[in-house]
């Protein structure tokens, strides 16, 4: 055990009523008070704690014992600054590795790279180059009048799905040709529409006329970042003429570069995430909406529309390793803009699927029908 403080004298504890107090007794009492306050003592860090109650000498020994155990130094009072610096600067510690290894800390290799396996609580940003183990299938959509537009570096051209938004009922959809100008950069795709016209008996059965009807195209691609982007070409009133949306920017190195060129007289801007007012309007529509014909044979057929959208949304989150919030409005408080937008984008896609009876996971139809866009701020405005 540690020593008593320097100057300490054993106190007298057998005083009787008839005893006379001498000056030496007062000196001893005052001296012990002074010794407790300023007398030096030697601690014993070998004394391990045995509980939460002990004498002052024991408690001081126990503190020294725990400090020594935490620091790992030879003495409890040694300077740990150098050890901490060495630990901080170490390029290999605690079995850290740059490979995707379970239950191991991650450290970058000599080229600044590290591999990650996809976890169960995604939403964390994944830096490029994207590890192959983190890539997952996603979708992007663009509506508008033909033209050339950018798709993702990891996009693939099959299967592509196309549909007419307006125009003749005799449409046979579109043909989309992939023009990969540079395999290592953004791909440029060209949309070409073919309009079909039917003729009476005795006439040729079909006549193909080249045209430019309003079409919607959905493509598949691979992603890991969860950095959603929605771009819209707007007229003077903020009406959406053409729209492009996906879970990532078309080019991760230039995320704010437009994925397509607007027509003359239009302005192309990034669309901000939906606000609480739009979420409320969508929720009210879902409460009133009937189950669309296209979903009557789906696994959601027995659910009312709000519950069906919630189930589809939950499935999207599960596929991407995201936690399901108690209420979609809760995500509005998420500080990270991209993560918040990712949740809202996935939800709006499912709401659009049910309200507009389409299978593709896209919010294009819902946005075009319910919203305009403020040309100055990019915010969605309810009609």
C-alpha positions as CSV (number, residue, x, y, z in Angstrom):
1,X,0.0,0.0,0.0
2,X,1.1,3.6,-0.5
3,X,2.9,5.4,2.2
4,X,1.4,7.8,4.7
5,X,2.0,11.5,3.9
6,X,5.3,13.0,5.0
7,X,5.0,14.5,8.5
8,X,2.2,12.3,9.6
9,X,2.0,11.2,13.3
10,X,-0.3,8.5,14.6
11,X,-3.2,10.2,16.4
12,X,-4.1,9.6,20.0
13,X,-7.5,7.9,20.2
14,X,-7.7,7.1,23.9
15,X,-8.5,10.5,25.4
16,X,-10.2,10.6,28.8
17,X,-12.3,13.4,30.4
18,X,-9.7,14.1,33.0
19,X,-6.8,14.3,30.6
20,X,-4.9,17.6,30.1
21,X,-4.2,18.8,26.6
22,X,-0.6,19.8,26.1
23,X,0.9,22.0,23.3
24,X,2.4,18.8,21.7
25,X,-1.1,17.4,21.3
26,X,-2.2,20.5,19.3
27,X,1.0,20.4,17.3
28,X,0.3,16.8,16.4
29,X,-3.3,17.5,15.3
30,X,-2.4,20.6,13.3
31,X,0.6,18.8,11.8
32,X,-1.5,15.9,10.6
33,X,-3.9,18.3,8.9
34,X,-1.0,20.0,7.2
35,X,0.5,16.6,6.2
36,X,-2.7,15.4,4.6
37,X,-2.8,18.7,2.6
38,X,0.9,19.1,1.6
39,X,2.9,16.1,2.7
40,X,4.3,14.0,-0.1
41,X,3.4,10.3,-0.3
42,X,4.4,7.4,-2.5
43,X,1.6,5.5,-4.4
44,X,1.5,1.8,-5.0
45,X,0.1,1.1,-8.5
46,X,0.3,-2.7,-7.9
47,X,-2.9,-2.4,-5.8
48,X,-5.8,-3.4,-8.1
49,X,-9.2,-2.1,-7.2
50,X,-11.4,-4.4,-5.2
51,X,-14.6,-2.3,-5.1
52,X,-16.0,1.2,-4.9
53,X,-15.2,1.8,-1.3
54,X,-11.8,2.2,0.4
55,X,-9.6,4.5,2.4
56,X,-8.0,7.5,0.8
57,X,-4.7,5.7,0.5
58,X,-6.4,2.7,-1.2
59,X,-8.3,4.9,-3.6
60,X,-5.2,6.8,-4.7
61,X,-3.4,3.4,-5.3
62,X,-6.4,2.1,-7.3
63,X,-6.4,5.3,-9.5
64,X,-2.7,4.8,-10.3
65,X,-3.3,1.1,-11.0
66,X,-6.1,1.9,-13.6
67,X,-4.1,4.7,-15.3
68,X,-1.2,2.4,-15.8
69,X,-3.4,-0.3,-17.2
70,X,-5.0,2.1,-19.7
71,X,-1.8,3.7,-20.9
72,X,0.1,0.5,-21.1
73,X,3.3,2.3,-20.0
74,X,5.8,1.1,-17.5
75,X,4.7,3.7,-15.0
76,X,1.3,5.2,-14.4
77,X,2.7,8.7,-14.6
78,X,4.7,8.2,-17.9
79,X,4.0,10.6,-20.8
80,X,1.7,8.8,-23.3
81,X,2.1,11.5,-26.0
82,X,4.8,9.7,-27.9
83,X,2.9,6.4,-27.8
84,X,-0.3,8.0,-29.0
85,X,1.5,9.8,-31.9
86,X,3.2,6.5,-32.9
87,X,-0.2,4.8,-32.8
88,X,-1.8,7.5,-34.9
89,X,1.0,7.5,-37.5
90,X,1.1,3.7,-37.8
91,X,0.4,2.3,-41.2
92,X,-0.4,-1.1,-39.7
93,X,-2.1,-1.6,-36.3
94,X,-4.6,-3.8,-34.7
95,X,-4.6,-6.1,-37.8
96,X,-6.0,-3.4,-40.0
97,X,-6.1,-4.3,-43.7
98,X,-7.1,-2.7,-47.0
99,X,-8.9,-5.8,-48.2
100,X,-12.6,-6.6,-47.5
101,X,-12.1,-8.7,-44.4
102,X,-14.7,-9.3,-41.8
103,X,-14.1,-8.1,-38.2
104,X,-11.0,-6.2,-39.1
105,X,-10.2,-2.4,-39.1
106,X,-9.8,-0.7,-42.5
107,X,-6.6,1.0,-43.6
108,X,-5.9,2.4,-47.0
109,X,-3.1,0.8,-49.1
110,X,-0.1,2.6,-50.6
111,X,-2.3,4.0,-53.4
112,X,-5.0,5.3,-51.0
113,X,-7.5,2.5,-51.8
114,X,-9.5,0.2,-49.6
115,X,-12.1,-2.5,-50.4
116,X,-15.5,-2.8,-48.7
117,X,-18.1,-5.5,-48.8
118,X,-21.8,-4.3,-48.9
119,X,-23.1,-4.1,-45.4
120,X,-26.6,-4.1,-43.9
121,X,-26.8,-0.5,-42.9
122,X,-25.9,1.4,-46.1
123,X,-26.4,5.0,-46.7
124,X,-22.8,5.7,-46.0
125,X,-21.1,7.3,-49.0
126,X,-18.9,5.0,-51.0
127,X,-15.9,6.8,-52.7
128,X,-14.8,6.1,-56.2
129,X,-13.5,3.9,-57.6
130,X,-16.4,1.8,-56.4
131,X,-15.4,-1.6,-55.1
132,X,-17.0,-4.3,-57.1
133,X,-18.4,-5.9,-54.0
134,X,-20.4,-2.8,-53.3
135,X,-22.1,-2.4,-56.7
136,X,-25.8,-3.1,-57.0
137,X,-28.4,-2.9,-59.7
138,X,-30.4,0.3,-59.9
139,X,-32.5,2.2,-62.5
140,X,-32.5,5.6,-64.2
141,X,-35.2,7.3,-66.2
142,X,-35.5,10.0,-68.7
143,X,-38.6,11.5,-70.4
144,X,-38.7,14.0,-73.2
145,X,-38.4,14.2,-77.0
146,X,-35.7,11.9,-78.2
147,X,-32.2,13.3,-78.3
148,X,-28.8,12.5,-76.9
149,X,-28.4,12.2,-73.1
150,X,-25.8,10.9,-70.7
151,X,-26.1,7.7,-68.7
152,X,-23.9,6.3,-66.1
153,X,-20.4,4.9,-66.5
154,X,-21.8,1.5,-65.2
155,X,-25.0,1.6,-67.3
156,X,-25.8,-1.3,-69.5
157,X,-28.2,-1.2,-72.5
158,X,-30.3,-4.3,-71.9
159,X,-33.1,-4.6,-71.0
160,X,-34.3,-1.1,-71.8
161,X,-37.9,-0.2,-71.4
162,X,-39.7,2.5,-73.3
163,X,-43.2,3.9,-73.4
164,X,-45.2,6.8,-75.0
165,X,-46.4,9.5,-72.6
166,X,-48.7,11.1,-75.1
167,X,-49.7,10.9,-78.7
168,X,-51.1,8.2,-81.0
169,X,-52.4,5.0,-79.6
170,X,-50.6,3.0,-82.3
171,X,-47.1,3.6,-80.9
172,X,-44.7,0.7,-81.0
173,X,-42.5,2.5,-78.4
174,X,-38.9,3.5,-79.1
175,X,-35.5,2.1,-80.2
176,X,-32.6,3.2,-78.2
177,X,-29.1,2.9,-79.5
178,X,-26.1,3.0,-77.2
179,X,-23.2,5.0,-78.5
180,X,-20.3,4.4,-76.2
181,X,-17.9,7.2,-77.1
182,X,-15.4,6.4,-74.4
183,X,-15.6,3.2,-72.3
184,X,-13.9,5.0,-69.3
185,X,-16.2,8.0,-69.3
186,X,-19.9,8.8,-69.4
187,X,-21.9,7.0,-72.1
188,X,-24.0,8.9,-74.5
189,X,-27.2,7.3,-75.6
190,X,-29.5,8.4,-78.5
191,X,-33.3,7.9,-78.3
192,X,-35.1,7.4,-81.6
193,X,-38.9,7.0,-81.8
194,X,-40.8,5.2,-84.4
195,X,-44.5,6.2,-84.8
196,X,-46.8,3.5,-86.2
197,X,-49.9,4.4,-88.3
198,X,-52.6,1.8,-89.3
199,X,-54.4,1.9,-92.7
200,X,-57.6,0.3,-93.9
201,X,-58.2,-3.0,-95.7
202,X,-56.2,-3.4,-98.9
203,X,-53.6,-0.8,-97.9
204,X,-50.2,-1.8,-96.6
205,X,-50.7,-3.0,-93.0
206,X,-48.2,-0.6,-91.4
207,X,-46.5,2.6,-92.3
208,X,-43.5,3.7,-90.2
209,X,-43.0,7.4,-89.9
210,X,-40.0,9.0,-88.3
211,X,-41.1,11.4,-85.6
212,X,-40.4,12.8,-82.2
213,X,-43.2,12.0,-79.7
214,X,-42.9,12.5,-76.0
215,X,-41.3,9.2,-74.7
216,X,-40.1,7.8,-71.4
217,X,-37.0,5.5,-71.2
218,X,-35.8,3.5,-68.3
219,X,-32.4,1.9,-68.2
220,X,-30.6,-0.3,-65.7
221,X,-27.2,0.4,-64.2
222,X,-24.9,-0.4,-61.3
223,X,-24.4,1.9,-58.4
224,X,-23.0,2.1,-54.9
225,X,-22.9,5.8,-54.0
226,X,-26.5,6.7,-53.3
227,X,-26.0,10.3,-54.5
228,X,-29.3,10.9,-56.4
229,X,-29.7,13.5,-59.1
230,X,-32.8,14.8,-60.8
231,X,-32.5,17.2,-63.7
232,X,-35.4,18.9,-65.4
233,X,-35.6,21.0,-68.6
234,X,-38.1,23.8,-67.8
235,X,-40.0,26.4,-69.8
236,X,-40.6,30.0,-68.7
237,X,-43.4,28.9,-66.4
238,X,-41.4,26.2,-64.7
239,X,-43.3,23.4,-66.4
240,X,-41.3,20.2,-66.8
241,X,-40.7,19.6,-70.5
242,X,-38.1,16.9,-70.1
243,X,-36.7,15.1,-66.9
244,X,-33.8,12.8,-66.0
245,X,-33.5,11.0,-62.7
246,X,-31.2,8.3,-61.3
247,X,-29.5,7.3,-58.0
248,X,-26.2,8.8,-59.0
249,X,-24.8,11.6,-61.1
250,X,-24.1,10.5,-64.7
251,X,-20.4,11.1,-64.1
252,X,-19.1,10.7,-60.5
253,X,-16.1,13.0,-61.3
254,X,-18.4,15.8,-62.5
255,X,-21.6,15.2,-60.5
256,X,-23.1,18.6,-61.3
257,X,-22.6,18.4,-65.0
258,X,-25.9,18.2,-66.9
259,X,-26.8,14.7,-68.3
260,X,-28.4,16.2,-71.5
261,X,-28.7,19.5,-73.3
262,X,-32.0,21.4,-73.1
263,X,-33.8,22.6,-76.2
264,X,-33.7,26.2,-77.3
265,X,-35.7,28.4,-74.9
266,X,-35.5,25.9,-72.0
267,X,-33.4,26.0,-68.9
268,X,-31.9,22.8,-67.3
269,X,-31.5,22.7,-63.5
270,X,-31.1,20.2,-60.7
271,X,-34.4,19.6,-58.9
272,X,-34.4,19.8,-55.1
273,X,-35.8,17.0,-53.0
274,X,-39.6,17.1,-52.2
275,X,-40.7,19.0,-49.1
276,X,-43.3,18.2,-46.5
277,X,-46.1,19.9,-48.4
278,X,-45.6,17.6,-51.4
279,X,-45.3,14.5,-49.2
280,X,-48.6,15.5,-47.6
281,X,-50.3,16.0,-51.0
282,X,-49.0,12.6,-52.2
283,X,-50.2,10.9,-49.0
284,X,-53.7,12.4,-49.5
285,X,-53.9,11.1,-53.0
286,X,-52.9,7.7,-52.0
287,X,-55.7,7.6,-49.4
288,X,-58.2,8.4,-52.1
289,X,-56.7,6.3,-54.9
290,X,-58.1,2.9,-56.0
291,X,-55.7,0.0,-56.6
292,X,-54.7,0.3,-60.2
293,X,-55.4,-2.5,-62.7
294,X,-51.7,-3.3,-63.2
295,X,-51.3,-4.1,-59.5
296,X,-54.3,-6.4,-59.1
297,X,-52.2,-9.4,-59.8
298,X,-49.2,-8.3,-57.7
299,X,-48.2,-9.3,-54.2
300,X,-49.6,-5.9,-53.1
301,X,-53.1,-6.5,-54.5
302,X,-54.8,-7.1,-51.1
303,X,-53.3,-3.9,-49.5
304,X,-54.8,-0.4,-49.7
305,X,-52.7,1.9,-51.8
306,X,-50.9,3.7,-48.8
307,X,-49.9,0.3,-47.4
308,X,-48.8,-1.0,-50.8
309,X,-46.6,2.0,-51.4
310,X,-45.1,1.6,-47.9
311,X,-44.4,-2.1,-48.6
312,X,-42.8,-1.3,-52.0
313,X,-40.7,1.4,-50.4
314,X,-39.6,-0.9,-47.6
315,X,-38.5,-3.4,-50.3
316,X,-36.4,-0.8,-52.0
317,X,-34.7,0.1,-48.8
318,X,-34.0,-3.5,-47.9
319,X,-32.4,-4.1,-51.3
320,X,-30.1,-1.2,-50.7
321,X,-29.4,-2.0,-47.1
322,X,-31.1,1.1,-45.7
323,X,-33.1,1.4,-42.5
324,X,-36.8,1.9,-42.8
325,X,-38.0,5.1,-41.1
326,X,-41.1,5.1,-38.9
327,X,-42.6,7.7,-41.2
328,X,-41.4,9.1,-44.5
329,X,-41.6,12.6,-43.1
330,X,-38.9,11.7,-40.5
331,X,-36.2,11.7,-43.2
332,X,-36.8,15.4,-43.8
333,X,-34.6,16.0,-40.7
334,X,-31.6,14.1,-42.1
335,X,-28.8,16.6,-42.3
336,X,-26.9,14.8,-45.2
337,X,-28.7,16.2,-48.4
338,X,-27.8,13.2,-50.6
339,X,-28.9,10.6,-48.0
340,X,-32.2,12.5,-47.4
341,X,-32.8,12.8,-51.1
342,X,-32.1,9.1,-51.6
343,X,-34.9,8.1,-49.2
344,X,-37.3,10.6,-50.7
345,X,-36.5,9.6,-54.2
346,X,-37.1,5.9,-53.5
347,X,-40.4,6.7,-51.8
348,X,-41.6,9.0,-54.7
349,X,-40.8,6.3,-57.2
350,X,-43.1,3.8,-55.5
351,X,-45.9,6.4,-55.1
352,X,-45.6,7.2,-58.8
353,X,-45.7,3.5,-59.7
354,X,-49.1,3.1,-57.9
355,X,-50.7,6.4,-58.8
356,X,-49.7,6.1,-62.5
357,X,-49.8,2.3,-62.8
358,X,-46.3,1.6,-64.1
359,X,-43.8,-1.0,-63.2
360,X,-40.6,0.9,-63.8
361,X,-39.2,2.3,-60.6
362,X,-39.3,6.0,-61.5
363,X,-40.8,9.3,-60.2
364,X,-40.9,11.0,-63.6
365,X,-44.7,10.5,-64.1
366,X,-45.6,11.8,-60.7
367,X,-43.4,14.9,-60.9
368,X,-44.6,15.8,-64.3
369,X,-48.2,15.6,-63.3
370,X,-48.2,17.1,-59.8
371,X,-45.4,19.7,-59.9
372,X,-43.8,22.6,-61.6
373,X,-40.2,23.6,-60.6
374,X,-39.1,27.0,-59.4
375,X,-36.5,28.1,-62.1
376,X,-34.5,30.1,-59.5
377,X,-34.2,27.6,-56.7
378,X,-35.0,24.2,-58.2
379,X,-37.7,23.5,-55.6
380,X,-40.7,21.5,-56.6
381,X,-44.0,23.5,-56.6
382,X,-47.4,21.9,-56.4
383,X,-49.7,22.8,-59.2
